[in-house]
Amino acid sequence: MSSKDAPRTAEVSLYDAAGLAEAGTADANYDALERRLRASGVPLVAHVEQLLNDPHVAPDVWGGLACLLERCATADLRGAVGLVLIMHDLDEASRVLEPAAPVLERCSDRLTEPSTRDAFREFYRLPDDYALDSATFYKLGTTSFILECRRAPTDDRFAKPQRFALKCLLPRYLLIRSIRQRTLAYKHEHGAEVSHAPQIYESTERYIAMDLVVGDTLAERFALHRSKRRTGGIDFAFVRAVGVTLCTILGELHQDRHHHLDLSPSNIIVGPDDALDLTLVDFGHNFAITEKVSSNAATKQAMHYIAPELFDDTTRDDAKCDMYSLGVILLEAAADANQDLGKAGDDSLSMLWERAPGIARIVEDLIDDKPEYRLLLADEETAAIHIFTSPTSSSRRPR
């Protein structure tokens, strides 16, 4: 679909602006278009939403808007176009499982334009005290992105820290009512103060405000650790360290009757020091599984860590779902470099039985397809940690 064939919610829209830029028309035509946009009575943010939510926009529209950004005479139109281009870049990058640093840097540069910040604030309906003048795009996921921003100083002792994280849904997911509702309910469901998790300050249908957690993901740490290994085989000290740390964190979490339900290396942040100082983020069901809205690559990756019972509506024990994910994470910690996770899991488990049967027994008890046979830390945490710290202890092969 070309820009001239695009559906309209008003007599004039940003499709017209893109078409003008594509045709290379005179500045007078841009001035006339801006006047028509203003006279239409439709807020610019509505034009932005129309364009972002249209799944059939042709590539020439985006190119036209990029040209238009250089020629806009008014600040509010520059802001609207800048916001559209930011969201388009983020959306495109979210569909592939590749490093997003160049995209985040480019989007942060675009957000330095005051009119674009104003458009961003209006689009996400942000409070006035969420300062965006030094905001930067920090992380990008499959359904959302994280903006590092600042809050104006206040004497309120319950106020958010001066710098915090704003996790915003990508525009296309704002169309899905169940995702908006779960985002709105996030503070109510996961906002209790829990050790090893960021504090949640606010959640709406469009964003979640929370503590900024600085560091690499455990997935990034796994990749770095494997790249530094000079020989093959399993680094048992590393597997034990990950096992003990996560057993302790999940034991405390479950004891307080909290559960993660989407535990994976990408949802675990490692502190900037070398020690395994771990923080759990993104609690709750994975949208890629529950809503089937992410790319095939994202869904395939998420499925590795999800307990089988979460794929249907059967009665489940949430704590045991977390334990299944823990088992898969430990297999990944033991995996050799450049292996598919499924193949790596099989190879790692076999090697664990040969060289560390105590750890192997725990891992196999964690990833049992039948929840009733799965290890539960609330009952066996002490024994589990003992075996992790004594990997040569005797063991039997499970059922």
N, C-alpha and C positions, 0 to 999 in steps of 0.2 A: 504493500500500500504506500503510495507516495503522499507527500504532504498535502497536495491539493485534493486527494480523495479521502482524507482523514475525517472521522466523525467530529461534529461540532457540538459544544454545549452552549455556545454563544455565536452571534453573527460574525464575530472576529475572534481569533485566538492566536496562541503562540505558533500554531502551524503556519499561519500567514506570515509571521515574522521570519520563520525558518525559510519559507518559500522565497521571500524577498532577498534574503541573504544569499540563497543559492543562485538566484538570478543575477546578483550583483547590481541591483538597481541603485538609483541616486539616493542621497541622504534625505531629500525632500519626501521620498516615499516612506522612509522610516519614521520621519516626524509625523506624517499623516497617520501611519499605522498606530503609533503610540497614542495619538489623540483619539483614534477609534477605540483602542483598548480601554482607555479611561472612560469614554462615553458609553461603553457597553453596560456599565453598571455591575459587571462581574468582577469580584476581587481578583487581583493577580494570583493569589495563592490558589484560587479555584482553577485558573488556567494551568498552573503548575501541576495540580493534582490530575487534571484531565490528561495532560501529556504523559505524566509518569505512569498512570494507570492504564494507558493504551498499549496492549501487547503487540500491536501491528504497526508501530512506527517504523518507517523506512530509515535506513542509515543516513540518507541525505538530509533528513530533518535535524539530526544531531550535528552534522557538519554545518548546516545553515545556522543553527543556534550559536555554534562556536564563533562563526563570523559575525553574527549579530552582536555578540558580547562586546566586540571591539567598537561598535558603532552606535550603541544605545545612547540616546541623548539624555534620558532621565534615569535617576538613581534607582527608582523602584523597579523599572523594567530590567535594568542591569542586574538587580538583585534576584529577580524572578528567573532570568535566564541562567545566571550563575548557579542558583540552587538546582535547577533542572540538570545542568551539566554535572554537578557534583553527584547527585543521586544516580544519574545514568552511569557514571564511572564506577561508583560503588556497587551498583546492581550487577554490572557486567563482571566485575572482579569477584563478586560473591559466588558466581556460578561455576568457578573453576577452583580446584584445590591447589593454588599456587601462591607464592609469596605476594603480598599486596602492598609492600612498602612503597613502591613508586606511585601507586594510585593514591595511597593515604597522604603522601607528601604533596602531590598535585592538588588534591582536594583541600588540604590545609592551606595551601597558598591561595586558592580561590576564596576561602572563608575569611581571608584578611580584608576583603572588600566590605566596608560597612553595610552597604545595601544588601549584600548576600547574607551577612549575619542577621540582618533584620528579617529577611525572607525566611531564613532557617528558623528563627525564633517563632515567627508567625505560623509556619508550617507545622512545627512540633508543639506549638502552644506552650512555650516555656515561660516560667515566671520571670519577672523583670530582674530579679537579683541573681539570675544565672548569667554571669558575664561571659561573653563569647569573644571579647577582643583579643584574647591570647589563646583561644581554644585550638586544639589540634586533634586530628583524627588519629586514634591510637591503635585500634584493632578492628579487624573486619571478620565477621562470621558468615554463616550461610543465610541467616535471616535478619541479622542486625549488625550494627557497627557501634564502636565505643568512641566517644568523644571525651577527651580530657579537657575539662573547663574549670572555671573559677567562680566562686561565690563571693559576693560582697561581704566584708567583715561585719560581724554583728555581736552584740553582747549576749545573745541567747545561748545559754550553755548547752542546749540541745540542738544547736544549729549544725548544719553540715560543715565539714572542714573547708578551708578556703579553696583547696583544689579537690575535685572529686570526679568520678566517672559518670558519664551520661550514656546509657545504653539505649539506642534508638532503633526501632523497627525500620527496615527498609520499606520504601513506599508500597511495593507490591503486596507486602504482607499486611498492610493496613486494611486491605480489602477483605481479609478473612476474619470474620467476627470472633471465632473461637480463639484465634491468636491474640486479638485485641483484648478479649476478656481475660485471658491468662496473664497477659502483660499487666493489665490493670490490677489483678488480684495478687501479683507477685509479692508485694510488701506484706499483705495480710497472710499469705501462705508461707513465705520464707523470710520474713523480716525480723523474726525473733533474733536476739543476739546469740550467735552460735560461735564457738571457738573455731578458728581456722576457716572462717568465711567472712566476706566483706559485710559491713553494716549497710542495710538498705534504708534509705531516707524517704523515698517517695516512688510511687509507681502509678502511671496513667495508662491509657490505651495506647499511647505512642512511645513512651520511654520509661526507663527505670533509672533513678538517681541513687548512687551507692559509692562506697569507698573506692578509691582508685588503688588497684593492686598492681604493683610494679614487678616485673620479672618475666622470665620465659615461661612458656607452657611446659608441662612435663613432656609433651610430644617433642618439643624442640630440644629439651634436655636429653631425651632418649637418642635423638638423631646425633647430637653433639657427642654423646658418650660413645656411641658406636663408631663414629668417625675417628675417634682418638685411640681405639683399640688396635694394637699392633698385631695381635694374633687372634685366631678364631676361638670358639668355645664361649662359655658363659662366665661373666664376671659375677661370681656368687656374692661377693661383698656388696656389690651394687644392688643386686636383687634383694638381698636381705635388708639393706638399708631402706629401700623403697617399701618392702613388705612390712617392716616394723613400724615405719612412720605412718603408712596408710592404715594399718591395723589399729594403731593408737587413735588416729583421728576419727575413723569410722566407729570405733568402740565408744568414744565420747559422744559422737553425733547420735548414734542409735540409743545410747543410754538416756539421752535427752528427748527421745522420741522424734527425732528429725531424720529425714532420709534424703538422699540426693536424687536418685532415679535417672540420672544421665551422666554417670561417672565415666570419664574417659581421660586420657592424657591431655587432650585439648581443653578440658575443663578443670585442670589442676595447674595452679601457678606456682612456680618455684621462685623463692626469694632471690635477690641479686647476689647473695653470698654463695659459696660453694656448698654449704650445708643444705640438706633437703628440708628447707623451711617451706612447707606446702600450704597453700590456701585453695579451698574448693570454691568454684564459681559456677554460675548457670545451673542452679537447682531446678528440678522439675523435668517433666517428660520432654524428650527431644521432638521438635516440630517435624523433623525429617521423617520420623516414624509415625507419630500420631496424626499428623495432618497430610503427610505424603506431598509436601510442597517443595522440597529441596531438589537439587540436581541429583542425577543417578550416582555420581561420585560421592556426594555428601551422604546420601542415604546408605550406600554400601559401606562407607567408613563407619557411620553410626551403628549399623547393625552388628558390627564386630563386638561391641561392648554391651549390647542390650540383652538382658535376660530373656530367654524364650517366652516366658509367660507374659511379658510386656507387649507381645505382638497380638494378643487376643484380649478378650474381656473377662477372662476367668479370674477367680479370686486369687489374690497374690499376697505375699509377704514382702513389703517394701524393703525391709532390711536385707532379705535374701537376694533381692534384685541387685542391691548395691554390692553384695558379696560376689555375685557372678561377675560383675564388671571388674571388681578388684582382681579376680583370678585372671581375667584376660589381660589386664594391665601388667600383672607380674610376668605373664608369658612374654609380653612385648618387651619388658625390661630385660628379659633373658635372651631375646632374639638377636641373631647375628645381623650384620648390616646388609642392606639391599635384598631383603627377603619380603615376599608377600606375607601379610600378617597371618593368614590361615596356615600357610606352609611353615612359617617361622614358629607358630604356636605348636604344631605337631613335633617339629624337630627339637624345639626347646624343652618340651615336656619329656620327650624320650631321654634327652641328655640329663635332665634333672633327676629322673629315676635312676640313672646310672651313677651319678656323682653326688647327688644331694637328695636322697629319698625322702627325708623329712619335709623339705620344701615341696617336693613333687606331690606328696600326699595332701598337703594343704591346698595346693593349686588345683588338683583334681577334685578335691572335695568342694572347692569354691565354684568350679565351672560345671558341676553336675547339672544335666538338663532337668533333673527332677528336683524341685525346690526342697522337698522333704528330706533329701539326703545332703543338702548343701550346708557347709559350715556356717555357723552364725556366731559372730564375735560376742554378742551379748552374753552367750553361755560359755564360750571357749577362748576368749581373748588371751588370757594368761598362757594357756597351753600353746596357742598359735604363735605368740611372740617367742616363747621358749624354743620352739622348734626352728623358727626363723633364725634365732641367734645361735642355735646348735644344729647346723644342717646335717651333721653326720649321724644324728640320733637314729636309732633303729625305726623301721617302719615296715608296713606290709603294703602290698599293692591293693587298691580298693576293689570293691565288688567287680 
